[in-house]
Amino acid sequence: RGTPQTIGAKFGTEIMLIDYQLDARDARAGDVLTLTLNWQASQTPSVRFKVFVHLLDANSQVVAQRDGEPVSDTRITTMWRAGETIADNYGVFIDPGTLPGEYRIEIGMYRADNGMRLRVGDADHLILGTVTVK
């Protein structure tokens, strides 16, 4: 398993990504990329948010993705308690036809009701680094 990487990135006004853990920086086409996002809310969010995890190619095109409410749709954000840490695991399937190369991992949150993304600093997503597909 990978080492937890401290982030401390604020999503909107209520949610913080404390850290994340990526199990491998190298993968093969056909593999499942596994990622844990550790969230914390400063207060109970007033609306439901979904999380997206994208794998982007050099042209910023999505080549693999996983979207859903936290913890496989079982920890809806409106049920989070202030200060509670939510360990949120994702498996992103890398299609067998994916070409070898460097891919960026992009994550973010969006409102379940209207799709509007939460701001993360000056952007509406966060890049967690790269993965090499061999």
C-alpha positions as CSV (number, residue, x, y, z in Angstrom):
1,R,0.0,0.0,0.0
2,G,1.1,3.5,-0.7
3,T,2.0,6.1,2.0
4,P,-0.7,8.6,3.1
5,Q,-0.1,12.0,1.4
6,T,-1.2,15.0,3.5
7,I,-3.2,17.5,1.5
8,G,-5.3,19.7,3.7
9,A,-7.3,20.9,0.6
10,K,-10.6,22.7,1.4
11,F,-13.6,21.8,-0.8
12,G,-16.2,24.5,-0.7
13,T,-16.7,25.9,2.8
14,E,-17.5,22.7,4.8
15,I,-15.3,19.8,3.6
16,M,-11.6,19.2,3.8
17,L,-9.5,16.4,2.1
18,I,-7.1,15.7,5.0
19,D,-5.0,13.2,3.0
20,Y,-5.1,10.4,0.5
21,Q,-3.4,7.1,-0.2
22,L,-2.8,5.7,-3.6
23,D,-1.8,2.0,-3.6
24,A,0.5,2.2,-6.6
25,R,1.9,4.8,-9.0
26,D,2.5,2.2,-11.7
27,A,-0.4,0.2,-13.3
28,R,-1.1,-1.9,-16.3
29,A,-4.1,-1.6,-18.7
30,G,-6.8,-3.8,-17.2
31,D,-5.8,-3.0,-13.6
32,V,-7.9,-1.4,-10.9
33,L,-6.3,1.7,-9.5
34,T,-7.2,1.9,-5.7
35,L,-7.3,5.2,-3.9
36,T,-8.4,6.2,-0.4
37,L,-9.6,9.7,0.3
38,N,-9.8,10.8,3.9
39,W,-12.4,13.6,4.3
40,Q,-13.5,15.7,7.2
41,A,-16.3,18.2,7.5
42,S,-16.1,21.4,9.7
43,Q,-19.9,21.1,10.0
44,T,-22.5,18.8,8.6
45,P,-22.9,19.6,4.9
46,S,-26.3,21.0,4.0
47,V,-26.5,19.2,0.6
48,R,-25.5,15.8,-0.8
49,F,-22.2,15.7,-2.6
50,K,-20.8,13.1,-5.0
51,V,-17.1,12.5,-5.5
52,F,-15.4,12.0,-8.8
53,V,-12.1,10.4,-9.5
54,H,-10.8,10.8,-13.1
55,L,-7.7,9.5,-14.9
56,L,-6.7,12.1,-17.5
57,D,-4.5,11.7,-20.5
58,A,-2.0,14.3,-21.8
59,N,-4.9,16.2,-23.5
60,S,-6.9,16.3,-20.3
61,Q,-9.4,13.8,-21.7
62,V,-11.0,11.4,-19.1
63,V,-9.8,7.8,-19.9
64,A,-11.1,6.2,-16.7
65,Q,-13.5,7.4,-13.9
66,R,-15.5,6.5,-10.9
67,D,-18.2,8.8,-9.5
68,G,-20.4,8.2,-6.5
69,E,-21.5,9.3,-3.0
70,P,-18.8,8.6,-0.4
71,V,-18.0,5.1,0.9
72,S,-19.8,3.3,-2.0
73,D,-22.9,5.5,-1.6
74,T,-23.3,4.5,2.1
75,R,-22.0,7.7,3.8
76,I,-24.1,10.5,2.3
77,T,-22.5,13.9,3.1
78,T,-25.6,15.3,4.8
79,M,-25.1,12.6,7.5
80,W,-21.5,13.5,8.3
81,R,-20.8,14.9,11.7
82,A,-18.5,17.9,12.4
83,G,-14.9,16.7,12.9
84,E,-15.6,13.1,11.9
85,T,-13.0,11.5,9.4
86,I,-14.5,9.6,6.5
87,A,-12.3,7.0,4.8
88,D,-13.6,6.9,1.3
89,N,-12.2,4.1,-1.0
90,Y,-12.3,4.1,-4.8
91,G,-11.4,1.5,-7.4
92,V,-10.9,3.0,-10.9
93,F,-10.8,0.4,-13.7
94,I,-8.2,1.1,-16.3
95,D,-9.6,-0.2,-19.6
96,P,-7.5,-2.9,-21.3
97,G,-7.1,-0.7,-24.4
98,T,-5.5,2.2,-22.4
99,L,-2.2,3.2,-24.0
100,P,1.0,3.2,-22.0
101,G,2.0,6.6,-20.6
102,E,1.6,9.1,-17.8
103,Y,-1.9,9.9,-16.6
104,R,-3.0,12.5,-14.0
105,I,-5.4,11.7,-11.2
106,E,-8.1,14.3,-10.8
107,I,-10.6,14.3,-8.0
108,G,-13.4,16.6,-6.9
109,M,-16.9,16.9,-5.4
110,Y,-20.1,18.0,-7.0
111,R,-23.7,18.6,-5.8
112,A,-25.9,15.5,-6.2
113,D,-28.9,17.7,-7.1
114,N,-27.5,20.0,-9.9
115,G,-23.9,18.7,-10.7
116,M,-22.3,22.0,-9.7
117,R,-18.7,21.3,-8.6
118,L,-17.3,22.5,-5.3
119,R,-14.4,25.0,-5.5
120,V,-10.9,23.9,-4.4
121,G,-8.9,27.1,-4.2
122,D,-9.0,28.7,-7.7
123,A,-10.2,25.5,-9.4
124,D,-13.1,23.0,-9.3
125,H,-10.9,19.9,-9.0
126,L,-7.6,18.7,-7.5
127,I,-4.8,16.9,-9.2
128,L,-3.3,14.2,-6.9
129,G,-0.3,13.5,-9.1
130,T,0.4,11.0,-11.8
131,V,0.2,7.3,-12.5
132,T,2.2,5.5,-15.1
133,V,0.3,2.9,-17.2
134,K,2.7,0.3,-18.7
